[in-house]
């Protein structure tokens, strides 16, 4: 019996060793550093028109909760409704669509499933809830780290809701006026690494003749207040905050993440999603907004930035680095998309990553932007400053591309910003 056990363990060890060896054979090769490229530019000047809508998500139950690595809870309900929200902007006949989903991140497949075939550019963003749907990202690294086994049906649920929200928003387009303002979220965000976080709360209000139509709130803080193993899906504080504004016919509210890679909600002061949403509602309603001219200048851009070869040395232990990089190379696009958006005095730069506040400041400065928005039109992990990544500081342990990632991003942000002028 002991001999059989020894033989069995030896065989298993040999299989694992061979498997590890095969997985560690370099399949990435060299990645070409192509120049940043402007792939889309639209300009409009004139009166602003806006349409907005939301469609409730209907996940396929039972499902696992997406947001963390194994072990994940399997649930059969949502504790609070999750939505796809859409905003259509029309400036002088030029249109742009924004679709926001109550999900952790936006894989390229979801971005393309919603945006393909639309009559105008459509950008897809995530609220970054860590207690949302799972199974919609076919990339192996995402399946293992956060979202569980991929199913085309789970992807279709989200893409169908996003497309329907956009369709309804198009039908609801009407003249509107933009007002913008900013305040500080004191007592909300705290750094989980580094000395400081982005405490700005930016508010864009779109008001029609009969009252508010939509609004965009930009806040930097991880939506991770729901317990790691909840009894059901939950949109966390961004979804609850939006719902507080939308009750009784209020404006469709898109709560976007800023440079929140190193930012958490202060759990000592705001231990629950409900408490955070209540506090942020009070702060947002207190933001003094200033109206933009009726003859609005608008522009939006798309820039492609080539990615460097993945570098997993800060993410996984040394013996597993090659295997992790192979998994990333097998699934990753070799480029990412940076967007620029101008509406009157508002200038946003949107990226498909989670920048720390210091990295976000670099991108804002390069784009000459008033604010950065993260988790837009893809997902390529975290990004730190070059210095922090080289030293292994801040959020560098979550960045699976080399330190020079920010340098390439900054080139893309600069081009996106220049094209808006």
C-alpha positions in Angstrom: 0.0 0.0 0.0 2.8 2.4 0.9 4.7 1.4 -2.3 1.6 2.3 -4.4 1.2 5.6 -2.6 4.9 6.5 -3.2 4.5 5.5 -6.9 1.3 7.5 -7.2 2.9 10.6 -5.6 6.0 10.3 -7.7 3.9 10.0 -10.9 1.8 13.1 -9.9 5.0 15.0 -9.1 6.5 14.1 -12.5 3.3 15.1 -14.3 3.3 18.5 -12.4 6.9 19.0 -13.2 6.5 18.3 -16.9 3.4 20.5 -16.9 5.3 23.3 -15.2 8.1 22.9 -17.7 5.8 23.1 -20.7 4.0 26.1 -19.3 7.3 27.8 -18.7 8.6 27.6 -22.3 8.6 31.1 -23.6 5.7 31.7 -26.0 5.6 35.5 -25.8 8.5 36.3 -28.1 9.4 40.0 -28.7 6.6 42.6 -28.9 7.1 45.4 -31.3 6.9 48.9 -30.0 4.8 50.7 -32.6 4.4 54.5 -32.5 1.2 55.7 -30.9 -1.5 56.2 -33.5 -4.6 58.4 -33.6 -7.3 56.1 -34.9 -10.4 58.3 -34.5 -11.2 62.0 -34.1 -14.6 63.6 -34.1 -15.5 67.3 -33.6 -18.8 69.1 -33.1 -19.8 72.6 -32.3 -23.3 73.7 -31.4 -26.2 73.0 -29.1 -25.8 69.9 -26.9 -28.3 67.1 -27.0 -28.3 64.2 -24.5 -30.1 60.9 -24.0 -29.8 58.5 -21.1 -31.3 55.2 -20.0 -30.7 52.2 -17.8 -31.5 48.5 -18.2 -31.4 46.0 -15.3 -28.9 43.2 -15.7 -30.4 39.7 -15.5 -27.4 37.4 -14.6 -27.9 33.6 -15.2 -28.3 32.0 -11.8 -26.8 30.2 -10.1 -23.5 32.0 -10.7 -20.3 32.8 -8.9 -19.5 36.2 -7.6 -16.9 38.0 -9.7 -14.2 40.2 -8.0 -11.7 38.0 -6.2 -9.7 34.9 -6.7 -10.7 31.4 -5.5 -12.7 30.4 -3.4 -15.8 32.2 -4.8 -19.3 32.1 -3.5 -22.0 30.6 -5.7 -25.2 32.6 -5.4 -28.8 32.5 -6.8 -29.8 36.1 -6.5 -28.9 39.8 -6.5 -28.9 41.6 -3.1 -29.4 44.9 -5.0 -30.2 45.5 -8.7 -27.4 45.8 -11.1 -27.6 47.8 -14.3 -26.3 48.8 -17.6 -26.5 52.6 -18.0 -26.0 54.5 -21.2 -25.4 58.1 -22.0 -25.5 59.5 -25.6 -23.9 62.9 -26.3 -24.7 64.9 -29.4 -22.7 68.1 -30.2 -23.5 69.7 -33.5 -24.6 66.4 -34.9 -21.6 64.4 -33.8 -22.5 61.6 -31.4 -20.7 59.6 -28.8 -22.1 56.8 -26.6 -21.0 55.8 -23.1 -22.1 52.5 -21.6 -21.4 51.8 -17.9 -21.9 48.3 -16.5 -22.1 47.2 -12.8 -19.1 44.8 -13.3 -15.5 44.5 -12.2 -13.9 45.2 -15.6 -14.5 45.4 -19.3 -12.7 42.7 -21.4 -12.1 43.5 -25.1 -14.8 41.0 -26.0 -17.4 42.8 -24.1 -16.3 46.2 -25.4 -16.5 44.9 -29.0 -19.9 43.1 -28.5 -21.5 46.3 -27.4 -19.7 48.8 -29.7 -19.7 46.8 -32.9 -22.3 48.0 -35.5 -23.2 51.1 -33.5 -23.8 54.2 -35.7 -21.3 56.2 -33.7 -18.3 55.6 -31.4 -19.3 53.8 -28.2 -17.1 53.5 -25.1 -17.8 50.8 -22.5 -16.8 51.3 -18.9 -17.0 49.4 -15.6 -18.0 50.6 -12.1 -15.5 48.1 -10.7 -17.7 46.5 -8.2 -16.0 43.5 -6.6 -19.3 41.7 -6.0 -20.8 41.7 -9.5 -21.4 39.1 -12.3 -18.7 36.6 -13.3 -17.9 34.4 -16.3 -17.9 37.0 -19.0 -14.1 37.3 -19.6 -12.5 34.5 -21.7 -8.9 35.4 -20.8 -7.3 32.7 -18.6 -5.6 35.2 -16.2 -9.0 36.9 -15.6 -10.7 33.5 -15.1 -8.2 32.5 -12.5 -7.7 35.9 -10.7 -11.2 37.3 -10.5 -14.1 36.2 -12.8 -14.2 32.4 -12.8 -15.0 30.1 -15.8 -16.0 31.8 -19.0 -19.4 31.3 -20.6 -20.6 32.9 -23.8 -24.0 33.1 -22.2 -22.7 35.3 -19.4 -21.0 37.6 -21.9 -24.3 37.8 -23.9 -26.3 38.9 -20.8 -24.1 41.9 -20.3 -23.7 42.9 -23.9 -27.4 42.6 -24.6 -28.2 44.8 -21.7 -25.6 47.4 -22.8 -26.9 47.5 -26.3 -30.5 47.8 -25.1 -29.6 50.7 -22.7 -27.8 52.4 -25.6 -30.8 51.9 -27.9 -33.1 53.5 -25.3 -30.7 56.4 -24.7 -30.7 57.1 -28.4 -34.5 57.3 -28.5 -34.4 59.7 -25.5 -32.0 62.2 -27.0 -33.2 65.8 -26.3 -31.7 69.3 -25.9 -29.7 69.7 -22.7 -27.4 72.1 -21.0 -24.1 71.1 -19.3 -23.1 72.2 -15.8 -19.8 71.1 -14.2 -18.3 71.4 -10.8 -15.8 69.8 -8.4 -15.4 69.2 -4.7 -13.3 67.1 -2.3 -14.4 63.8 -0.9 -12.9 64.4 2.5 -13.6 61.5 4.9 -14.2 59.0 2.1 -11.0 57.9 0.3 -7.8 56.7 2.0 -4.6 55.4 0.5 -3.9 51.7 0.6 -0.4 52.4 -0.7 1.5 55.7 -1.0 1.0 58.9 0.9 -2.0 60.3 -1.0 -5.1 59.5 -3.1 -7.2 61.4 -5.5 -10.0 63.0 -3.3 -11.7 65.0 -6.1 -15.4 64.5 -6.8 -16.2 65.8 -10.3 -19.8 66.3 -11.3 -21.2 66.8 -14.9 -24.9 67.6 -14.9 -27.0 67.4 -18.1 -30.3 69.3 -17.6 -33.2 69.4 -20.0 -36.1 71.8 -20.2 -38.1 69.6 -17.9 -35.3 69.0 -15.4 -32.2 66.8 -15.0 -31.6 64.2 -17.7 -28.4 62.6 -16.7 -25.2 63.2 -14.7 -21.7 61.8 -14.5 -19.8 61.5 -11.2 -16.1 60.7 -11.1 -14.8 59.4 -7.8 -11.6 57.5 -6.9 -12.1 54.7 -4.4 -12.3 50.9 -4.8 -15.9 49.5 -4.6 -14.9 46.7 -2.3 -17.1 47.3 0.8 -19.3 44.2 0.2 -17.9 41.1 2.0 -15.7 38.9 -0.1 -18.1 36.1 0.0 -21.6 37.7 -0.1 -24.9 35.9 -0.3 -25.7 37.5 -3.6 -24.5 39.9 -6.3 -24.2 43.5 -5.4 -23.2 46.8 -7.2 -21.4 48.1 -4.1 -21.4 51.8 -3.4 -21.3 53.1 -7.0 -24.6 51.3 -7.8 -26.2 52.4 -4.5 -25.1 56.0 -5.1 -26.6 56.0 -8.6 -29.8 54.6 -7.3 -30.1 57.3 -4.7 -30.0 60.0 -7.4 -32.3 58.0 -9.8 -35.1 57.4 -7.3 -38.4 59.3 -8.0 -37.5 59.9 -11.6 -34.1 61.5 -11.0 -31.3 61.7 -13.6 -29.6 58.5 -14.9 -26.3 58.6 -13.0 -23.0 57.2 -14.3 -20.5 56.7 -11.4 -17.1 56.4 -12.9 -13.7 55.6 -11.3 -10.9 58.1 -11.4 -7.3 57.3 -10.6 -8.3 54.9 -7.8 -5.6 52.2 -8.2 -4.3 53.0 -4.7 -7.5 54.3 -3.1 -9.9 52.6 -0.7 -13.0 53.8 1.1 -12.2 54.6 4.7 -13.8 51.6 6.4 -13.6 53.1 9.8 -15.8 55.9 8.9 -17.8 54.2 6.1 -17.9 50.5 6.8 -20.8 49.6 4.4 -21.8 50.4 0.8 -24.9 52.1 2.1 -22.9 54.4 4.4 -20.5 55.3 1.6 -23.3 56.0 -0.9 -25.1 58.2 1.6 -22.0 60.2 2.3 -21.1 60.6 -1.3 -24.7 61.6 -2.2 -24.5 64.4 0.3 -21.1 65.6 -1.1 -22.2 65.3 -4.7 -25.4 67.3 -4.1 -23.3 70.0 -2.5 -21.0 70.4 -5.5 -21.4 73.9 -7.0 -21.8 73.6 -10.8 -21.2 76.2 -13.4 -23.1 76.2 -16.7 -21.3 75.8 -20.0 -22.1 77.9 -23.1 -25.0 76.8 -25.3 -22.8 76.8 -28.3 -20.6 74.0 -27.0 -17.3 72.8 -28.4 -17.0 69.0 -28.3 -14.5 66.5 -29.5 -13.5 62.9 -28.8 -10.5 60.9 -29.8 -9.2 57.3 -29.9 -5.5 56.5 -29.7 -3.9 53.1 -30.0 -0.9 52.5 -27.7 1.3 49.4 -28.3 1.8 47.4 -25.1 5.2 46.1 -23.9 5.7 42.4 -23.4 4.1 41.3 -20.1 6.4 41.3 -17.1 5.0 39.2 -14.2 8.1 39.3 -11.9 6.3 41.6 -9.4 3.1 39.6 -9.5 4.0 36.0 -9.0 6.9 34.1 -7.4 10.0 33.6 -9.5 9.5 30.0 -10.6 6.0 30.8 -11.9 6.9 34.0 -13.8 7.4 32.5 -17.2 4.1 30.5 -17.0 2.2 33.6 -15.8 3.7 35.7 -18.7 2.7 33.0 -21.2 -0.9 33.1 -19.9 -0.9 36.9 -20.3 0.6 36.7 -23.8 -1.9 34.1 -24.9 -4.8 36.3 -24.1 -3.7 39.9 -24.2 -4.1 42.3 -27.0 -0.8 43.9 -28.1 -2.3 47.4 -27.8 -4.6 49.3 -25.6 -7.0 52.3 -26.3 -6.7 55.7 -24.8 -9.5 58.2 -25.2 -9.8 61.9 -25.0 -13.1 63.7 -24.4 -13.8 67.5 -24.6 -17.1 69.1 -23.6 -16.7 72.8 -23.2 -14.3 73.3 -20.3 -14.3 69.6 -19.5 -11.3 67.6 -20.8 -11.2 63.9 -19.8 -8.6 61.2 -20.6 -9.9 57.7 -20.4 -7.7 54.6 -20.0 -8.3 50.8 -19.7 -6.3 50.4 -16.5 -6.2 51.2 -12.8 -3.7 54.0 -12.3 -2.5 55.0 -8.9 -3.0 58.7 -8.1 0.7 59.6 -8.9 0.4 57.7 -12.3 -2.9 59.3 -12.9 -1.4 62.8 -12.4 1.2 62.0 -15.0 -1.5 61.0 -17.6 -3.7 64.0 -16.8 -0.7 66.4 -17.2 0.3 64.8 -20.5 -3.2 65.0 -21.9 -3.8 68.5 -20.4 -7.0 66.9 -18.9 -9.1 68.1 -16.1 -9.7 64.5 -14.9 -8.7 60.9 -15.6 -11.3 58.1 -15.9 -10.1 54.5 -15.5 -11.5 51.1 -16.5 -12.6 52.2 -19.9 -12.8 50.1 -23.1 -10.6 47.2 -22.0 -8.5 46.1 -19.0 -4.7 45.8 -18.7 -4.3 45.8 -15.0 -2.6 48.4 -12.8 -0.1 51.1 -13.7 2.3 52.8 -11.4 4.9 55.6 -12.0 8.0 54.3 -13.6 10.0 55.0 -10.4 7.6 53.2 -8.1 7.3 50.2 -10.5 11.1 49.8 -10.6 11.4 50.0 -6.9 8.5 47.7 -6.2 6.6 50.4 -4.4 2.9 51.5 -4.4 0.7 49.3 -6.5 3.7 47.8 -8.5 3.0 44.3 -7.1 -0.2 44.4 -9.2 1.3 45.7 -12.4 2.0 42.9 -14.8 3.7 45.0 -17.5 7.2 46.5 -17.2 7.8 49.9 -15.5 7.9 51.6 -18.9 4.1 51.0 -19.3 3.4 54.5 -18.0 5.8 56.0 -20.5 3.9 54.5 -23.4 0.6 55.5 -21.9 1.8 59.0 -21.4 2.6 59.2 -25.1 -0.9 58.1 -25.9 -2.5 60.5 -23.5 -0.5 63.4 -24.9 -1.6 62.6 -28.5 -5.2 62.2 -27.4 -5.1 65.5 -25.6 -3.4 67.3 -28.5 -6.0 66.1 -30.9 -8.8 67.7 -28.8 -7.4 71.2 -29.2 
